[in-house]
Amino acid sequence: MLDRIRDTDGTRLDRSAYHGQMRVETERVNGTAWKLERSQFFTEAADDPAWQAFKSGDWSKSLGIFEDERESLTAEAAKYARQGSRFCRLRIVESSVTPYVQWEMHSLKITDEAGMPVRILAADAIRDLEHGLPLPEVVILGTRVLYEVCYDDSWTARGARRIDDPAVITQTAAEMAELWRQAEPLPAYFKREIAPLPPPVS
């Protein structure tokens, strides 16, 4: 189903509407929330201070900003736990880690440590699911709603398509759970593949 999400009927939302809906839906999520990231590069929002520090070459400042987000991420994880849920993030990586992915991994490490688990899956493990196009960027909130996150040519987020079909959501969540089972917990991956790397050139 993941490879057919683009062909599934959905409601297009601009970025503001998508973020507004996400705030509402995460307050009533039932079951596991999933996020799949496939692209090896994104252009983050212009007002993201960690992104701006990274782009300007200030690696230490960027990592410090990530660390400052730990408290809010811990609070977010606790909110999911109170709802009887958790937010699981699956990051697909190519064998040669891009500067963006290296940078993002430091943020994901804190996310994982804060209580929202992250796992890493090599792109080779999903090749048989990709028929001409990479898997889409997807967020699933329990059994209620699925979002296909949409980007422009520079990989700047432009909103999402909302999919409400229960059968699609259930099947996609099951596929996500199977990929999650195959994936490696972030701490081991980070220690082996990311920690030894010098600061990247953005």
VOBA-1610 file (N, C-alpha, C; in pm, whole numbers, padded with zeros to 5 digits, always signed):
BEGIN
Met+00081-00121+00000Met+00000+00000+00000Met+00085+00127+00000Leu+00202+00125+00069Leu+00286+00244+00072Leu+00320+00293-00068Asp+00345+00199-00159Asp+00383+00236-00294Asp+00263+00283-00377Arg+00141+00273-00322Arg+00021+00315-00395Arg-00047+00435-00332Ile+00014+00491-00229Ile-00047+00606-00160Ile-00070+00722-00256Arg+00024+00747-00346Arg+00009+00861-00438Arg-00114+00847-00528Asp-00159+00724-00549Asp-00275+00701-00636Asp-00406+00689-00558Thr-00399+00708-00427Thr-00517+00697-00342Thr-00585+00832-00328Asp-00716+00833-00332Asp-00791+00958-00319Asp-00762+01024-00185Gly-00746+01156-00188Gly-00722+01231-00065Gly-00758+01377-00084Thr-00759+01450+00026Thr-00792+01592+00025Thr-00664+01673+00039Arg-00639+01762-00057Arg-00516+01840-00055Arg-00527+01954+00046Leu-00426+01970+00130Leu-00422+02074+00232Leu-00296+02157+00212Asp-00308+02289+00225Asp-00186+02369+00222Asp-00113+02353+00356Arg+00003+02412+00365Arg+00087+02389+00483Arg+00017+02433+00612Ser-00048+02546+00610Ser-00114+02598+00729Ser-00228+02505+00773Ala-00308+02462+00677Ala-00420+02373+00709Ala-00370+02239+00761Tyr-00264+02189+00700Tyr-00207+02061+00745Tyr-00157+02070+00888His-00081+02174+00919His-00030+02189+01055His-00144+02207+01155Gly-00247+02281+01115Gly-00361+02300+01203Gly-00432+02169+01231Gln-00452+02088+01128Gln-00516+01959+01147Gln-00430+01866+01233Met-00299+01870+01210Met-00210+01784+01288Met-00220+01816+01437Arg-00229+01942+01471Arg-00242+01979+01613Arg-00368+01920+01674Val-00475+01922+01598Val-00602+01867+01647Val-00595+01714+01654Glu-00547+01653+01548Glu-00548+01507+01540Glu-00454+01442+01641Thr-00341+01504+01669Thr-00249+01444+01766Thr-00304+01450+01907Glu-00401+01536+01932Glu-00463+01541+02064Glu-00558+01424+02088Arg-00596+01355+01980Arg-00692+01246+01996Arg-00648+01120+01922Val-00518+01108+01901Val-00466+00992+01830Val-00496+00864+01908Asn-00537+00761+01836Asn-00570+00632+01897Asn-00477+00526+01838Gly-00390+00472+01917Gly-00294+00375+01865Gly-00162+00440+01829Thr-00078+00365+01761Thr+00056+00414+01727Thr+00050+00519+01617Ala+00128+00624+01636Ala+00148+00723+01531Ala+00281+00691+01462Trp+00280+00695+01329Trp+00397+00660+01250Trp+00440+00778+01163Lys+00571+00789+01142Lys+00622+00882+01042Lys+00729+00811+00961Leu+00716+00817+00829Leu+00815+00760+00738Leu+00882+00874+00663Glu+01015+00878+00670Glu+01094+00975+00594Glu+01181+00899+00495Arg+01168+00934+00368Arg+01243+00865+00263Arg+01347+00953+00194Ser+01315+01078+00169Ser+01408+01165+00097Ser+01538+01182+00176Gln+01647+01199+00105Gln+01776+01217+00170Gln+01811+01365+00188Phe+01718+01452+00149Phe+01739+01596+00167Phe+01604+01665+00174Phe+01593+01761+00264Phe+01478+01851+00271Phe+01530+01993+00286Thr+01449+02089+00248Thr+01477+02228+00278Thr+01384+02269+00392Glu+01441+02295+00507Glu+01359+02328+00623Glu+01309+02472+00617Ala+01217+02504+00705Ala+01157+02638+00706Ala+01263+02745+00731Ala+01244+02859+00667Ala+01341+02968+00679Ala+01355+03018+00822Asp+01252+02998+00904Asp+01258+03046+01043Asp+01304+02938+01140Asp+01359+02828+01089Asp+01413+02721+01173Asp+01555+02757+01212Pro+01581+02790+01339Pro+01715+02838+01377Pro+01823+02732+01362Ala+01791+02605+01389Ala+01891+02500+01374Ala+01929+02482+01227Trp+01831+02494+01139Trp+01857+02485+00996Trp+01943+02602+00949Gln+01909+02721+00995Gln+01987+02837+00954Gln+02131+02829+01004Ala+02149+02779+01127Ala+02285+02762+01179Ala+02361+02659+01097Phe+02295+02551+01062Phe+02357+02448+00979Phe+02398+02505+00843Lys+02306+02578+00779Lys+02334+02632+00647Lys+02446+02736+00650Ser+02461+02803+00763Ser+02567+02905+00774Ser+02700+02844+00816Gly+02701+02714+00843Gly+02824+02645+00879Gly+02854+02642+01027Asp+02758+02685+01111Asp+02780+02685+01256Asp+02725+02554+01314Trp+02803+02449+01302Trp+02763+02316+01344Trp+02733+02309+01493Ser+02820+02367+01573Ser+02802+02362+01719Ser+02674+02431+01762Lys+02646+02544+01702Lys+02523+02617+01737Lys+02401+02535+01699Ser+02405+02472+01583Ser+02292+02391+01538Ser+02266+02277+01635Leu+02372+02209+01679Leu+02354+02099+01773Leu+02305+02149+01909Gly+02350+02267+01948Gly+02303+02326+02073Gly+02154+02356+02069Ile+02107+02400+01955Ile+01963+02427+01940Ile+01885+02297+01951Phe+01936+02191+01890Phe+01870+02061+01905Phe+01860+02022+02053Glu+01968+02040+02126Glu+01969+02004+02267Glu+01867+02086+02345Asp+01849+02210+02309Asp+01752+02296+02377Asp+01608+02249+02356Glu+01587+02165+02254Glu+01453+02116+02225Glu+01419+01989+02303Arg+01515+01937+02379Arg+01494+01810+02449Arg+01374+01815+02544Glu+01362+01923+02621Glu+01253+01931+02719Glu+01116+01927+02652Ser+01100+02002+02543Ser+00971+02004+02476Ser+00941+01870+02410Leu+01044+01802+02359Leu+01024+01671+02299Leu+00986+01567+02405Thr+01045+01578+02523Thr+01010+01488+02632Thr+00864+01509+02674Ala+00821+01634+02675Ala+00682+01664+02708Ala+00588+01610+02601Glu+00628+01619+02476Glu+00546+01565+02367Glu+00532+01414+02378Ala+00643+01347+02409Ala+00639+01201+02425Ala+00548+01162+02541Ala+00554+01240+02649Ala+00469+01211+02765Ala+00322+01229+02731Lys+00291+01326+02644Lys+00152+01347+02603Lys+00101+01225+02526Tyr+00181+01174+02435Tyr+00140+01052+02364Tyr+00118+00937+02461Ala+00208+00923+02558Ala+00197+00813+02655Ala+00067+00824+02735Arg+00031+00946+02775Arg-00095+00965+02850Arg-00215+00924+02767Gln-00204+00936+02637Gln-00314+00900+02548Gln-00310+00750+02512Gly-00215+00678+02571Gly-00201+00537+02539Gly-00142+00513+02402Ser-00060+00607+02357Ser-00004+00599+02224Ser+00146+00621+02230Arg+00211+00616+02116Arg+00350+00657+02103Arg+00373+00698+01959Phe+00473+00781+01938Phe+00507+00829+01805Phe+00636+00762+01761Cys+00629+00682+01654Cys+00743+00606+01604Cys+00787+00661+01469Arg+00914+00685+01456Arg+00967+00748+01335Arg+01063+00652+01266Leu+01038+00625+01138Leu+01123+00537+01059Leu+01196+00620+00955Arg+01330+00618+00963Arg+01413+00697+00872Arg+01483+00604+00774Ile+01456+00621+00645Ile+01523+00544+00542Ile+01654+00615+00509Val+01763+00539+00498Val+01892+00601+00467Val+01960+00528+00352Glu+02024+00604+00266Glu+02109+00550+00161Glu+02247+00519+00222Ser+02324+00438+00150Ser+02451+00392+00205Ser+02551+00506+00226Ser+02548+00607+00141Ser+02631+00725+00162Ser+02543+00833+00226Val+02568+00860+00352Val+02484+00953+00426Val+02505+01095+00373Thr+02396+01162+00339Thr+02406+01300+00292Thr+02431+01395+00409Pro+02484+01515+00382Pro+02500+01612+00490Pro+02370+01640+00563Tyr+02258+01645+00489Tyr+02129+01669+00555Tyr+02097+01558+00654Val+02110+01433+00610Val+02076+01321+00698Val+02168+01318+00819Gln+02296+01346+00798Gln+02389+01351+00912Gln+02343+01456+01014Trp+02305+01573+00963Trp+02256+01680+01051Trp+02128+01637+01122Glu+02034+01582+01046Glu+01905+01543+01103Glu+01921+01434+01209Met+02018+01345+01190Met+02035+01236+01285Met+02062+01286+01427His+02126+01399+01439His+02151+01454+01573His+02020+01501+01637Ser+01930+01552+01557Ser+01797+01585+01609Ser+01719+01460+01644Leu+01726+01359+01556Leu+01653+01235+01581Leu+01705+01163+01704Lys+01834+01174+01730Lys+01892+01112+01850Lys+01825+01168+01976Ile+01805+01298+01980Ile+01741+01360+02095Ile+01593+01321+02100Thr+01529+01317+01984Thr+01390+01272+01978Thr+01376+01132+02037Asp+01466+01043+01999Asp+01464+00905+02049Asp+01487+00902+02199Glu+01585+00976+02246Glu+01616+00978+02389Glu+01504+01040+02470Ala+01425+01128+02407Ala+01315+01193+02477Ala+01193+01103+02492Gly+01193+00989+02423Gly+01082+00896+02440Gly+00998+00870+02317Met+01038+00927+02202Met+00970+00898+02076Met+01067+00819+01990Pro+01054+00687+01987Pro+01157+00601+01928Pro+01176+00622+01779Val+01301+00610+01738Val+01341+00623+01598Val+01416+00497+01557Arg+01386+00447+01439Arg+01462+00335+01383Arg+01508+00370+01243Ile+01615+00303+01202Ile+01680+00331+01074Ile+01671+00207+00986Leu+01635+00229+00859Leu+01627+00118+00765Leu+01702+00155+00638Ala+01791+00067+00594Ala+01868+00091+00472Ala+01775+00093+00352Ala+01804+00183+00258Ala+01718+00196+00140Ala+01710+00067+00061Asp+01815-00014+00064Asp+01812-00141-00009Asp+01699-00232+00038Ala+01657-00216+00162Ala+01553-00303+00217Ala+01415-00272+00162Ile+01400-00157+00095Ile+01268-00121+00042Ile+01267-00110-00109Arg+01374-00151-00175Arg+01381-00138-00321Arg+01265-00208-00390Asp+01224-00324-00334Asp+01116-00399-00399Asp+00980-00331-00384Leu+00972-00229-00298Leu+00847-00154-00281Leu+00843-00028-00368Glu+00956+00004-00428Glu+00966+00128-00505Glu+00965+00096-00655His+00858+00135-00720His+00839+00105-00862His+00848+00235-00942Gly+00970+00278-00967Gly+00990+00400-01045Gly+01000+00526-00961Leu+00936+00526-00846Leu+00939+00641-00756Leu+00974+00595-00615Pro+01043+00680-00538Pro+01068+00644-00398Pro+00939+00641-00318Leu+00941+00572-00207Leu+00823+00572-00120Leu+00789+00715-00079Pro+00662+00744-00057Pro+00622+00880-00016Pro+00657+00907+00130Glu+00657+01035+00163Glu+00672+01077+00302Glu+00533+01069+00365Val+00519+00992+00472Val+00386+00959+00525Val+00382+00979+00676Val+00270+01030+00725Val+00239+01035+00867Val+00106+00965+00889Ile+00102+00871+00982Ile-00021+00798+01014Ile-00052+00821+01161Leu-00171+00864+01190Leu-00211+00891+01329Leu-00313+00787+01373Gly-00261+00678+01430Gly-00349+00571+01476Gly-00431+00514+01363Thr-00560+00500+01386Thr-00651+00449+01283Thr-00738+00558+01223Arg-00708+00684+01258Arg-00797+00793+01220Arg-00765+00854+01084Val-00637+00880+01060Val-00603+00959+00943Val-00460+00930+00898Leu-00439+00942+00768Leu-00306+00930+00709Leu-00280+01056+00627Tyr-00160+01107+00638Tyr-00119+01221+00557Tyr-00002+01183+00468Glu-00013+01213+00340Glu+00102+01209+00252Glu+00157+01351+00246Val+00274+01372+00302Val+00332+01506+00307Val+00385+01542+00169Cys+00355+01664+00125Cys+00387+01707-00012Cys+00497+01813-00011Tyr+00583+01807-00112Tyr+00699+01895-00122Tyr+00709+01953-00262Asp+00779+02066-00274Asp+00807+02119-00407Asp+00940+02063-00457Asp+00989+02118-00568Asp+01109+02063-00630Asp+01235+02080-00544Ser+01232+02176-00450Ser+01348+02196-00362Ser+01332+02119-00231Trp+01231+02035-00223Trp+01200+01957-00104Trp+01169+02046+00017Thr+01095+02154-00014Thr+01035+02237+00089Thr+00891+02191+00109Ala+00853+02168+00234Ala+00717+02119+00262Ala+00612+02219+00216Arg+00511+02169+00145Arg+00405+02255+00092Arg+00266+02213+00138Gly+00259+02124+00236Gly+00129+02079+00283Gly+00120+01928+00277Ala+00000+01877+00257Ala-00019+01732+00259Ala-00150+01695+00192Arg-00163+01566+00162Arg-00291+01511+00122Arg-00344+01426+00237Arg-00466+01453+00277Arg-00529+01379+00386Arg-00607+01261+00330Ile-00582+01143+00385Ile-00651+01021+00344Ile-00724+00964+00464Asp-00854+00940+00450Asp-00937+00895+00561Asp-00988+00752+00545Asp-00956+00687+00435Asp-01006+00553+00409Asp-00951+00457+00514Pro-01037+00398+00600Pro-00988+00310+00708Pro-00907+00191+00658Ala-00946+00133+00543Ala-00874+00017+00491Ala-00733+00056+00449Val-00719+00171+00386Val-00587+00220+00344Val-00500+00248+00467Ile-00559+00312+00567Ile-00483+00345+00687Ile-00437+00218+00758Thr-00527+00122+00773Thr-00493-00003+00843Thr-00383-00079+00770Gln-00395-00089+00638Gln-00296-00164+00562Gln-00161-00094+00562Thr-00163+00037+00548Thr-00037+00112+00547Thr+00031+00104+00683Ala-00046+00114+00790Ala+00011+00103+00925Ala+00072-00035+00946Ala+00008-00139+00892Ala+00063-00274+00904Ala+00196-00286+00830Glu+00205-00224+00713Glu+00331-00224+00638Glu+00439-00149+00714Met+00400-00038+00775Met+00496+00040+00855Met+00546-00044+00972Ala+00457-00116+01038Ala+00497-00199+01151Ala+00596-00307+01108Glu+00577-00363+00989Glu+00669-00466+00940Glu+00806-00405+00907Leu+00808-00288+00845Leu+00935-00221+00817Leu+01005-00185+00948Trp+00927-00143+01045Trp+00981-00110+01178Trp+01047-00232+01241Arg+00985-00348+01224Arg+01041-00470+01279Arg+01177-00501+01218Gln+01194-00469+01091Gln+01320-00495+01022Gln+01428-00392+01052Ala+01389-00276+01101Ala+01480-00163+01113Ala+01566-00171+01239Glu+01673-00092+01238Glu+01769-00089+01348Glu+01739+00028+01442Pro+01736+00005+01573Pro+01718+00117+01665Pro+01826+00224+01643Leu+01786+00347+01654Leu+01876+00459+01624Leu+02006+00457+01705Pro+02004+00430+01837Pro+02130+00444+01912Pro+02246+00365+01854Ala+02221+00240+01816Ala+02330+00158+01761Ala+02377+00212+01627Tyr+02282+00251+01542Tyr+02317+00308+01412Tyr+02397+00437+01429Phe+02350+00522+01517Phe+02415+00652+01537Phe+02560+00632+01585Lys+02578+00544+01679Lys+02712+00521+01734Lys+02807+00470+01626Arg+02757+00384+01538Arg+02843+00322+01437Arg+02865+00412+01315Glu+02758+00477+01267Glu+02764+00544+01137Glu+02772+00696+01143Ile+02721+00757+01250Ile+02711+00903+01254Ile+02813+00966+01347Ala+02826+00912+01467Ala+02916+00973+01566Ala+03059+00991+01516Pro+03116+00897+01437Pro+03255+00915+01394Pro+03275+01022+01286Leu+03167+01070+01225Leu+03180+01161+01111Leu+03221+01302+01155Pro+03304+01370+01077Pro+03334+01511+01104Pro+03211+01595+01066Pro+03203+01718+01114Pro+03091+01805+01074Pro+03079+01812+00923Pro+02958+01802+00870Pro+02941+01804+00724Pro+02952+01946+00669Val+02971+01953+00540Val+02965+02080+00468Val+02825+02091+00411Ser+02751+02191+00456Ser+02610+02204+00413Ser+02601+02253+00269
//
